[in-house]
Amino acid sequence: MSSYRKFEEIRKANIKAAKKFAEEQYSSSEEEADEDAERKHGQILESAFTMYTNLSGGGAYELERTKQYLNEAFQTGAITCLICIASVKRNQAIWSCVGCYCMFHIPCIQKWAKDSIFLITSPLADDGFEKKDHQWPCPKCRYEYKQSQTPNRYYCYCGKVEDPTVDPWLIPHSCGQICDKQFKPSCGHKCLLLCHPGPCPPCPKMVSVTCFCRKAKPVPRRCSTKEWSCRQQCGRMLLCRQHKCEQLCHAGDCQPCPRVSKQKCICGRKIAERFCASPVWQCEQVCGRTLSCRNHTCEKVCHSGDCGDCPRSGKRVCPCGKSNYSLPCTEDIPTCGDTCNKILECGLHKCSQRCHRGPCETCRQVVEKQCRCKKHIKLMPCHKEYLCDSKCTKMRDCQRHQCKRKCCSGNCPPCDQTCGRSLGCRNHKCHSVCHRGQCYPCPETVDVKCNCGATVLKVPCGRERTTKPPKCRELCRTPSSCHHPSRERHRCHFGHCPSCRQPCHSVLKCGHSCPAPCHDEVLVKQSGLHQPAGPWEQPSEPAFIQTALPCPPCLVPLPVECLGKHEVFALPCHRVGPYSCGRPCGRLLSCGNHTCMKECHSVTTVDGEDKKQKAGKECSICEEGCSKPRPPGCPHSCTLPCHPGECPACGQMIRVKCHCKIATLYIECVKFSAADSDTKRFLGSCKNQCPKELSCGHRCKETCHPGKCLDLCSQKVKIRCPCRRIKKEVLCSKVQKGESQLQCDTVCSEIKKKVSEVKEAEVKAALELERQRQQAELEAFENRRKGRRKKNKRKNEDEVEETMWQKYKYVFMPLFGVIIAVVAFYLFHSS
């Protein structure tokens, strides 16, 4: 049973870990988080459109374009700076173009404007080019901005707040205030949305206006759609002044009359069918009418009015313009014969021919001509241009290609080649004419699709590699790869579908259905891979293969009784059969004292007997010793094997210590355990004198006994007087009680007196010796201070009178020693 429990614990732990892994990998928490984010974005958009929808009566169909910009502002990676091809984040400073509403990073657009202005101003050589306000274009829509309009501050979309704070409950880069921008086209009203990206929506206010033809009564309409048609016939007079406009009520001027009619030309000679809207037309015939001179005809093409005077009448001049003539219109003007002197086409020389009709001939004078590049000089006819064969080596305005034009004057033409450089997207090349500076951003957009293609996100070209695919709300359409007819419902995704978690429900051999999750496609670690030969080889990552695993054993619980009939336990279906519960058998053996200690086993019983109490032939035979309780005090066990009935009396000897703990006694266990306290005291005595010492220091006189000895010592001891001269024998017990004391007599007092006198004399002698020593040291010190005296001078010595001790000390000292020896000898013998 212990192995089965351990197996169940491991199985449950594995199932729990697999569920946790599946929940982490394929749970719907990400979908719920996405739904929460979308719900939050929807609340922010709704708050931004509140005032507009309230005024427009709840309709928001006109906000679709603005909603698109707002959704892109919330969508990660949707807004891209076309200059650096990077995402525009919520906490970054931006600038928005007023033409295309495209957003750029402030540093990027500043660099773009600076480079654009530099490319414009660098070729200029005039002194005042710095004073001009040169323009720079938007990278996307080419909208022109003045140099003074270069952004240097970060503002919100409506331009009211500088450096707007990042608020998660507002549109990114918005100040949260009402936009208040003028609508375009201007109608006098202002935008009611909260500060937002992109164009403002149409004006939602209501005004009372009439139709285009002004026939209908004024009708209340939205300001943004205040121009309307009543769908009636216009009826206004056309420019032909003959017909009326037949179109339905329309805006602007009426169209030209579409009818066709027969109309004469200006001169009235021809009639043709023409549109009524263009009644005036000319034919191609020459007028031909006779002029007032009656000699010539009009040479004008179809015209109206008089033909005018004859052009040959009046005063006329010769061809060179020097002579005047008054001749009839029928006569030609003669040449004057003078030199022509008209400036030729070269602009340097004059015509040298005589006055002549028609144009002057080309200049044929030979002059020194300098080529266009100013490098060579040559004699040539004046009317010919001199071009040398030298090729210009200057760089064109693109600063990439040479001019290579023959005999260039230095004013090289713009480069006419294609730029061809790779754009920032790394997918396309620049098709513009070769230029300096950065190429314009790629104008293409790329569709980033989900796996099924139902959801599409448009991003600038080049961002498709870093933009995450859009999250699709459609269900995954991949067919099931296991034995189930359909997969679990989950959203569109990339990569492999999550493992099927539906119950297997396959029929097992036992007849039950498999309740485990589907195991047709399980990732299993591949075995038998190459093992690294040493630390110098990189270990390979574990490889997993997808394989189908067999159904696990059936775990349906079924009640089964154990072999020894101790319990009924619910076993898994696959383990049903005879089993041992692991408990001891517990059946009573033939000895009547013990039970069978074998592990639960089958027992053969005879009919009519208690099946659960009586031991069978399969049970064990009792081989233990007798374990019945012994009489009180007996420490031995029964020497017989396990038996029924009472045990015999104990015949063993026990070893005990006597009361004084010196001798070891051997006594029968039966006698000692059955004896009373007095008998046990007698049996435990060794019959010797007690070895214990009393408090006085003498040995106890009683025989071996338990407990403490009586403190009544009968030993005789000697006592002395205080001077220890007199002595006497008395009982030790009386001395301990303080009943017997010995006092000194008169002899003892005389001896004490003599001893004290001797001690006093010794003390006085010692003091006198010390005084003399100190006096000698003082004299020696004074002599050292005075120095050595002259030899002829005598030393003045003070004579000191000797004391009695100094005179007779060698007599007194032996005498005192004899006296002390006599006293000591007397005291020793008296004790």
Secondary structure by P-SEA (a helix, b strand, c coil): caaaaaaaaaaaaaaaaaaaaaaacccaaaaaaaaaaaaaaaaaaaaaaaaaaaaaccccccaaaaaaaaaaaacccccccccccccccccccccccccccccccaaaaaaaaaaaaaaaacccccccccccbbbbbcccccccccccccccccccccccccccccccccccccccccccccccccccccccccccccccccccbbbbbbcccccccbbbbbccccccccccccccccccccccccccccccccccccbbbbbbcccccbbbbcccccccccccccccccccccccccccccccccccccccccccccccccccccccccbbbbbccccccccccccccccccccccccccccccccccccccccccccccccbbbbccccccccccccccccccccccccccccccccccccccccccccccccccccccccbbbbbccccccbbbbbcccccccccccccccccccccccccccccccccccccccccccccccccccccccccccccbbbbbbcccccccccccccccbbbbbbbbccccccbbbbbbcccccbbbbcccccccccccccccccccccccccccccbbbbbbccccccccccccccccccccccccccccccccccccccccccccccbbbbbbcccccbbbbbbaaaaaaccaaaaaaaacccccccccccccccccccccccccccccccccccccccccccccccaaaaaaccccccccaaaaaaaaaaaaaaaaaaaaaaaaaaaaaaaaaaaaaaaaacccccccccbbbbbbbccccccaaaaaaaaaaaaaaaaaaaaaac
